[in-house]
Amino acid sequence: MRYHDIGTDRFRLPPSHPILATLSIDPVNWRDLQRLDADDLTIHIVGHDAPQDGQMTVYVACASPAVRDRLEDGWG
């Protein structure tokens, strides 16, 4: 999904990372995802919701649809 497809101004995605991934993760994995963000130049965390019912939603800007698919397969 591209930024303009979601119809919201909630996130400003950089031109280098125009694809938005929405991940639902266990909050215990939050630090691992932050470390991946720091190490992987193809993704950038742009926001997250507060944990609720043992899950948290994380919004990640991705460099390509393939990166989004890989990220969603591994974390989603």
RORO-702228 format. One record per residue: residue number from 1; residue in one letter; x, y, z of N, C-alpha, C, O in turn. Coordinates in nm, 2 decimals. Atoms other than C-alpha are relative to their C-alpha. Layout:
% RORO-702228
vexnu / nuti / n.east / n.north / n.up / ca.east / ca.north / ca.up / c.east / c.north / c.up / o.east / o.north / o.up
NUM / a / X / Y / Z / X / Y / Z / X / Y / Z / X / Y / Z;
...
END
This chain:
% RORO-702228
vexnu / nuti / n.east / n.north / n.up / ca.east / ca.north / ca.up / c.east / c.north / c.up / o.east / o.north / o.up
1 / m / 0.08 / -0.12 / 0.00 / 0.00 / 0.00 / 0.00 / 0.09 / 0.12 / 0.00 / 0.18 / 0.13 / 0.08;
2 / r / -0.07 / -0.13 / 0.00 / 0.13 / 0.34 / -0.09 / -0.06 / 0.10 / 0.09 / -0.18 / 0.09 / 0.12;
3 / y / 0.05 / -0.10 / -0.09 / 0.10 / 0.64 / 0.14 / -0.13 / 0.06 / -0.05 / -0.22 / 0.08 / 0.03;
4 / h / 0.12 / -0.07 / 0.05 / -0.15 / 0.81 / -0.08 / -0.12 / -0.09 / -0.01 / -0.24 / -0.04 / -0.01;
5 / d / 0.11 / 0.09 / 0.01 / -0.37 / 0.50 / -0.09 / -0.07 / -0.01 / 0.14 / -0.18 / -0.06 / 0.14;
6 / i / 0.06 / 0.02 / -0.13 / -0.44 / 0.50 / 0.29 / -0.09 / 0.12 / 0.04 / -0.16 / 0.11 / 0.14;
7 / g / 0.10 / -0.11 / -0.02 / -0.62 / 0.84 / 0.27 / 0.01 / 0.06 / 0.14 / -0.09 / 0.10 / 0.20;
8 / t / -0.02 / -0.07 / -0.12 / -0.47 / 0.98 / 0.59 / 0.13 / 0.08 / 0.00 / 0.22 / 0.05 / -0.07;
9 / d / -0.12 / -0.08 / -0.01 / -0.22 / 1.24 / 0.69 / 0.08 / -0.04 / 0.13 / 0.16 / 0.03 / 0.18;
10 / r / -0.06 / 0.05 / -0.12 / -0.11 / 1.03 / 0.99 / 0.15 / -0.01 / -0.01 / 0.22 / 0.02 / 0.09;
11 / f / -0.14 / 0.02 / 0.02 / 0.23 / 0.95 / 0.85 / 0.05 / 0.07 / -0.12 / -0.02 / 0.07 / -0.22;
12 / r / -0.06 / -0.06 / 0.12 / 0.46 / 1.13 / 0.62 / 0.12 / -0.10 / -0.04 / 0.22 / -0.11 / 0.03;
13 / l / -0.10 / 0.10 / 0.04 / 0.66 / 0.86 / 0.43 / 0.10 / 0.07 / -0.09 / 0.07 / 0.15 / -0.18;
14 / p / -0.10 / -0.06 / 0.08 / 0.99 / 0.96 / 0.28 / 0.00 / -0.06 / -0.14 / -0.05 / -0.17 / -0.16;
15 / p / 0.00 / 0.05 / 0.14 / 1.03 / 0.93 / -0.10 / 0.08 / -0.13 / -0.01 / 0.04 / -0.21 / -0.10;
16 / s / -0.08 / 0.12 / 0.01 / 1.29 / 0.66 / -0.04 / -0.07 / -0.12 / 0.06 / -0.03 / -0.24 / 0.03;
17 / h / 0.07 / 0.11 / -0.07 / 1.04 / 0.45 / 0.16 / -0.15 / 0.02 / -0.02 / -0.22 / 0.05 / 0.08;
18 / p / 0.14 / -0.04 / 0.03 / 0.70 / 0.50 / -0.01 / -0.11 / -0.11 / 0.04 / -0.23 / -0.08 / 0.02;
19 / i / 0.09 / 0.11 / -0.03 / 0.54 / 0.17 / 0.10 / -0.02 / -0.02 / 0.15 / 0.07 / -0.03 / 0.23;
20 / l / 0.03 / 0.01 / -0.15 / 0.36 / 0.14 / 0.44 / -0.04 / -0.15 / 0.03 / -0.12 / -0.21 / -0.03;
21 / a / 0.03 / 0.13 / -0.06 / 0.36 / -0.19 / 0.63 / -0.07 / 0.03 / 0.14 / -0.02 / 0.11 / 0.21;
22 / t / 0.07 / -0.01 / -0.13 / 0.12 / -0.23 / 0.93 / 0.02 / -0.13 / 0.06 / -0.03 / -0.24 / 0.02;
23 / l / -0.04 / 0.12 / -0.07 / 0.25 / -0.49 / 1.17 / -0.08 / 0.00 / 0.14 / -0.09 / 0.10 / 0.21;
24 / s / 0.05 / 0.02 / -0.13 / 0.07 / -0.63 / 1.47 / 0.10 / -0.10 / 0.08 / 0.11 / -0.21 / 0.04;
25 / i / -0.10 / 0.07 / -0.07 / 0.33 / -0.75 / 1.72 / -0.03 / -0.02 / 0.15 / -0.10 / 0.06 / 0.20;
26 / d / 0.01 / 0.01 / -0.14 / 0.36 / -0.87 / 2.07 / 0.10 / 0.10 / 0.06 / 0.21 / 0.12 / 0.01;
27 / p / -0.09 / -0.11 / -0.05 / 0.50 / -0.58 / 2.27 / 0.14 / -0.04 / 0.05 / 0.23 / 0.04 / 0.05;
28 / v / -0.13 / 0.05 / -0.04 / 0.78 / -0.80 / 2.40 / 0.10 / 0.01 / -0.12 / 0.22 / 0.01 / -0.09;
29 / n / -0.08 / 0.00 / 0.12 / 0.92 / -0.79 / 2.04 / 0.04 / 0.15 / -0.04 / 0.11 / 0.16 / -0.14;
30 / w / -0.02 / -0.14 / 0.04 / 0.93 / -0.40 / 2.03 / 0.14 / 0.03 / -0.02 / 0.18 / 0.09 / -0.12;
31 / r / -0.14 / -0.03 / 0.01 / 1.30 / -0.37 / 2.10 / 0.07 / -0.07 / -0.11 / 0.16 / -0.01 / -0.18;
32 / d / -0.06 / 0.07 / 0.12 / 1.39 / -0.63 / 1.84 / -0.04 / 0.07 / -0.13 / 0.05 / 0.08 / -0.22;
33 / l / 0.04 / -0.08 / 0.12 / 1.19 / -0.44 / 1.58 / 0.08 / 0.13 / -0.01 / 0.12 / 0.17 / -0.12;
34 / q / -0.08 / -0.12 / 0.00 / 1.37 / -0.12 / 1.68 / 0.14 / -0.03 / -0.04 / 0.20 / 0.05 / -0.12;
35 / r / -0.13 / 0.04 / 0.04 / 1.70 / -0.29 / 1.64 / 0.01 / -0.03 / -0.15 / 0.11 / 0.01 / -0.21;
36 / l / 0.00 / 0.03 / 0.14 / 1.61 / -0.42 / 1.30 / -0.01 / 0.14 / -0.08 / 0.05 / 0.15 / -0.18;
37 / d / 0.02 / -0.13 / 0.07 / 1.50 / -0.06 / 1.20 / 0.14 / 0.07 / 0.00 / 0.17 / 0.13 / -0.10;
38 / a / -0.13 / -0.07 / 0.00 / 1.85 / 0.07 / 1.31 / 0.10 / -0.07 / -0.09 / 0.19 / 0.00 / -0.14;
39 / d / -0.09 / 0.07 / 0.08 / 2.03 / -0.20 / 1.12 / -0.03 / -0.02 / -0.15 / 0.05 / -0.04 / -0.23;
40 / d / 0.05 / 0.02 / 0.13 / 1.82 / -0.23 / 0.80 / -0.04 / 0.13 / -0.07 / -0.13 / 0.19 / -0.03;
41 / l / 0.03 / -0.12 / 0.07 / 1.83 / 0.06 / 0.56 / -0.12 / 0.00 / -0.09 / -0.16 / 0.10 / -0.14;
42 / t / 0.12 / 0.00 / 0.09 / 1.52 / -0.06 / 0.37 / -0.13 / 0.02 / 0.08 / -0.23 / 0.02 / 0.01;
43 / i / 0.12 / -0.03 / -0.08 / 1.28 / 0.01 / 0.66 / 0.02 / 0.11 / 0.09 / 0.14 / 0.15 / 0.12;
44 / h / -0.01 / -0.11 / -0.10 / 1.20 / 0.29 / 0.89 / -0.14 / 0.00 / 0.08 / -0.24 / 0.02 / 0.02;
45 / i / 0.12 / 0.00 / -0.08 / 0.95 / 0.28 / 1.18 / -0.05 / 0.15 / 0.00 / 0.02 / 0.24 / 0.04;
46 / v / 0.05 / -0.13 / 0.00 / 0.72 / 0.58 / 1.14 / -0.11 / 0.03 / 0.11 / -0.15 / 0.14 / 0.13;
47 / g / 0.09 / -0.02 / -0.11 / 0.48 / 0.52 / 1.43 / -0.05 / -0.13 / 0.06 / -0.02 / -0.24 / 0.00;
48 / h / 0.05 / 0.11 / -0.06 / 0.31 / 0.29 / 1.66 / -0.11 / 0.04 / 0.10 / -0.12 / 0.15 / 0.14;
49 / d / 0.11 / -0.03 / -0.10 / 0.00 / 0.26 / 1.88 / 0.04 / -0.06 / 0.13 / 0.13 / -0.15 / 0.14;
50 / a / -0.02 / 0.06 / -0.13 / 0.00 / 0.18 / 2.25 / -0.04 / -0.14 / 0.00 / -0.14 / -0.18 / -0.06;
51 / p / 0.04 / 0.14 / -0.01 / -0.01 / -0.18 / 2.34 / -0.14 / -0.02 / 0.06 / -0.18 / 0.06 / 0.15;
52 / q / 0.14 / 0.03 / -0.05 / -0.36 / -0.32 / 2.39 / -0.03 / -0.14 / -0.02 / -0.01 / -0.20 / -0.13;
53 / d / 0.04 / 0.14 / 0.01 / -0.48 / -0.67 / 2.46 / 0.12 / -0.09 / -0.04 / 0.10 / -0.18 / -0.12;
54 / g / -0.12 / 0.08 / 0.03 / -0.12 / -0.81 / 2.43 / 0.05 / 0.02 / -0.14 / 0.13 / -0.06 / -0.18;
55 / q / -0.05 / -0.03 / 0.13 / -0.06 / -0.66 / 2.09 / 0.02 / 0.15 / -0.02 / -0.04 / 0.23 / 0.05;
56 / m / -0.02 / -0.14 / 0.04 / 0.07 / -0.34 / 1.94 / 0.01 / 0.01 / -0.15 / 0.07 / -0.07 / -0.21;
57 / t / -0.01 / -0.02 / 0.15 / 0.04 / -0.20 / 1.59 / 0.12 / 0.10 / -0.02 / 0.13 / 0.20 / 0.04;
58 / v / -0.12 / -0.07 / 0.03 / 0.36 / -0.07 / 1.44 / -0.01 / 0.03 / -0.15 / -0.04 / -0.05 / -0.23;
59 / y / 0.00 / -0.04 / 0.14 / 0.37 / 0.13 / 1.11 / 0.14 / 0.02 / -0.05 / 0.22 / 0.10 / 0.01;
60 / v / -0.14 / 0.00 / 0.04 / 0.68 / 0.09 / 0.91 / 0.00 / 0.04 / -0.15 / -0.07 / -0.02 / -0.23;
61 / a / -0.03 / -0.04 / 0.14 / 0.79 / 0.27 / 0.59 / 0.10 / -0.10 / -0.06 / 0.20 / -0.12 / 0.00;
62 / c / -0.09 / 0.09 / 0.07 / 0.95 / 0.03 / 0.34 / 0.04 / 0.05 / -0.13 / -0.03 / 0.13 / -0.20;
63 / a / -0.06 / -0.04 / 0.12 / 1.17 / 0.08 / 0.04 / -0.07 / -0.06 / -0.12 / -0.06 / 0.00 / -0.23;
64 / s / 0.06 / 0.07 / 0.11 / 0.97 / -0.16 / -0.18 / -0.11 / -0.09 / 0.05 / -0.12 / -0.13 / 0.16;
65 / p / 0.10 / 0.09 / -0.04 / 0.67 / -0.39 / -0.19 / 0.06 / -0.14 / 0.05 / 0.01 / -0.20 / 0.14;
66 / a / -0.07 / 0.12 / -0.05 / 0.91 / -0.69 / -0.15 / 0.05 / 0.01 / 0.14 / 0.04 / -0.09 / 0.22;
67 / v / -0.04 / -0.02 / -0.14 / 1.05 / -0.54 / 0.17 / -0.12 / -0.01 / 0.09 / -0.11 / -0.07 / 0.19;
68 / r / 0.12 / 0.00 / -0.08 / 0.70 / -0.49 / 0.30 / -0.05 / -0.15 / 0.02 / -0.08 / -0.19 / 0.13;
69 / d / 0.05 / 0.14 / -0.01 / 0.60 / -0.85 / 0.22 / 0.09 / -0.08 / 0.09 / 0.04 / -0.16 / 0.17;
70 / r / -0.09 / 0.07 / -0.08 / 0.92 / -0.99 / 0.38 / -0.02 / 0.04 / 0.15 / -0.02 / -0.05 / 0.24;
71 / l / 0.02 / -0.04 / -0.13 / 0.86 / -0.78 / 0.69 / -0.13 / -0.05 / 0.06 / -0.14 / -0.10 / 0.17;
72 / e / 0.13 / 0.05 / -0.05 / 0.49 / -0.87 / 0.72 / 0.00 / -0.16 / 0.02 / -0.06 / -0.21 / 0.11;
73 / d / -0.01 / 0.14 / -0.01 / 0.58 / -1.24 / 0.67 / 0.07 / -0.04 / 0.13 / 0.04 / -0.13 / 0.20;
74 / g / -0.08 / 0.03 / -0.12 / 0.84 / -1.23 / 0.95 / -0.05 / 0.05 / 0.13 / -0.02 / 0.00 / 0.23;
75 / w / 0.05 / -0.06 / -0.12 / 0.66 / -1.01 / 1.20 / -0.15 / 0.00 / 0.01 / -0.20 / 0.01 / 0.12;
76 / g / 0.15 / -0.01 / -0.01 / 0.29 / -1.01 / 1.11 / -0.07 / -0.12 / 0.05 / -0.19 / -0.12 / 0.05;
END
